[in-house]
Amino acid sequence: MLTITCASLSGGQGKSTVSLFLGRVLARLGYSVLMVDADPQSSLTFYLGHDVEPSQPTLLEVLKKQVKVEDGIYELSHSNMWIIPSDEGLDSVQDFLASSGMGAVVLKKRLSEVADLFTFCIIDSPPQRSQICLTAVGAADAVLIPAEASSKGLNSLIRFLELTKELTDVDAFTGTLLGVIPFRERRFGKNQAIQSVKSLEGMREAAQDIPILPAIPESEQYKKALDSGVTLAELGYPHLEVPFLKVVELLKEKCLHKMPSAG
């Protein structure tokens, strides 16, 4: 199983959007995909149409090893997709992770128990530096960094790159920084908005050798696809899937030794 974490250090950067649409593209290509909602806001759980029942285990119980990992996994209505959901109770796991002495690797160890059941795992991490964020990044073979095409997005990217350097220095993160996905790129006709141009220039400078992937444009079609539970291609906008198809290409290029075959 190849694990991909979508992470940033500010809200509104497109983590859940990237996680969801990448998962759907991989599932459509025939891969079995485990979605992990590591954000107490539970946006990914909501958009994937999973209702958490009071008696059902979530990521909280999986991380605390109160249930077997398999017992926290639920099949979704979309073919080839499963989820470990979250709810607001996930916030309570922070102290457990901090006191465990191995918080950054807890999720990685838990997911290793089901690594033979799926070809990909996609983790949606919380939008702040927290113990849950650290364990989500620590679990990753590859990290995608969504960043809004704005000064806020650029600042979020810079802070996240600093975090990954810290984690790499102590061997808490051993994966690949797969790329930066600019989010809500603004255009007027065929021309980029000045703010988007400046932000993308700043991202290229900050990212250095990390690829800047095709941008996710500001478009209502993403929200429509999220709300209706369909893919962008099913909605009639296959060209909007280009950023996610590029991610698949990068996975084949940079993680070839770990890249599983479609079922």
C-alpha positions, 0 to 999 in steps of 0.5 A, spaced: 500 500 500 502 506 498 500 512 503 499 519 500 498 525 505 495 531 503 497 536 508 497 544 509 498 548 515 492 553 514 485 552 513 481 553 506 488 550 502 484 545 498 486 538 502 479 535 503 478 537 495 485 534 493 484 528 497 477 526 495 478 527 487 485 524 487 481 518 491 476 518 486 481 518 480 485 512 483 479 508 484 476 509 477 483 507 474 481 500 478 485 501 484 483 499 491 483 506 495 483 507 503 481 514 505 483 516 512 480 522 515 485 525 520 481 532 521 477 532 526 472 537 522 471 531 518 470 534 511 472 528 508 467 523 511 462 528 510 463 529 502 464 521 501 457 521 504 459 516 510 455 517 516 458 516 523 453 512 528 455 513 535 457 506 536 461 505 530 469 506 531 472 511 528 480 513 527 480 515 534 479 508 536 484 506 531 489 510 533 488 508 541 488 501 539 481 500 542 479 496 536 482 492 530 484 497 524 479 493 520 473 494 525 474 502 523 474 501 516 467 502 512 466 501 505 463 507 501 458 507 495 463 509 490 467 502 487 474 501 490 473 506 496 473 505 503 474 510 509 476 510 516 472 516 518 473 521 523 468 525 528 469 531 532 472 526 538 478 525 534 481 532 538 481 528 544 487 523 541 492 529 542 494 527 549 495 520 547 499 521 541 503 526 545 504 522 551 506 515 547 513 517 545 512 515 538 506 519 536 509 521 529 509 513 527 502 511 531 498 512 524 504 508 520 504 502 525 496 502 525 496 502 517 501 497 516 496 492 519 492 493 513 497 494 508 495 488 504 488 490 503 489 496 499 493 499 493 493 506 496 491 510 502 490 517 502 490 521 508 487 528 509 490 531 515 488 537 519 490 544 517 494 546 523 501 543 526 498 538 531 500 531 534 494 529 529 498 532 523 505 530 525 502 522 525 499 523 518 505 526 515 509 521 519 505 515 515 506 518 508 510 515 503 508 521 499 506 528 501 501 532 497 501 540 499 495 543 497 496 551 497 491 557 495 494 561 490 494 567 495 499 570 500 496 566 505 497 559 501 504 561 500 505 562 507 502 556 509 507 552 504 513 555 507 511 553 514 509 546 512 516 545 508 519 548 515 515 542 519 517 537 514 524 539 514 524 538 522 521 531 521 526 529 516 531 531 521 529 526 526 527 521 521 519 522 523 518 523 516 522 519 511 517 519 505 517 524 498 514 531 498 511 529 491 508 536 489 505 542 491 498 543 488 496 551 487 488 551 489 483 556 487 487 559 481 484 565 479 483 567 472 480 572 467 479 569 461 485 566 459 489 571 463 491 569 471 489 574 476 495 578 478 495 575 485 495 568 483 501 570 478 505 573 484 503 567 489 505 562 484 512 565 483 513 565 490 511 558 491 516 556 485 521 559 489 519 556 496 518 549 493 525 549 489 526 542 487 519 540 489 514 540 483 509 545 482 503 541 479 497 544 475 493 548 479 486 547 481 482 553 478 477 557 482 471 553 479 464 552 482 464 545 478 468 542 484 463 544 489 458 541 485 461 535 484 463 535 491 455 536 493 452 531 488 457 525 490 460 524 482 466 525 479 468 531 475 468 527 469 461 524 470 459 532 471 462 533 464 468 537 466 474 531 465 479 537 464 478 539 471 481 532 473 488 534 470 491 536 476 489 529 479 492 525 473 498 529 474 499 526 481 498 519 478 504 520 473 508 523 479 507 517 483 509 512 477 515 517 476 517 518 483 515 512 487 515 507 482 518 502 486 512 502 491 507 503 485 502 498 486 498 495 480 491 496 478 486 491 480 
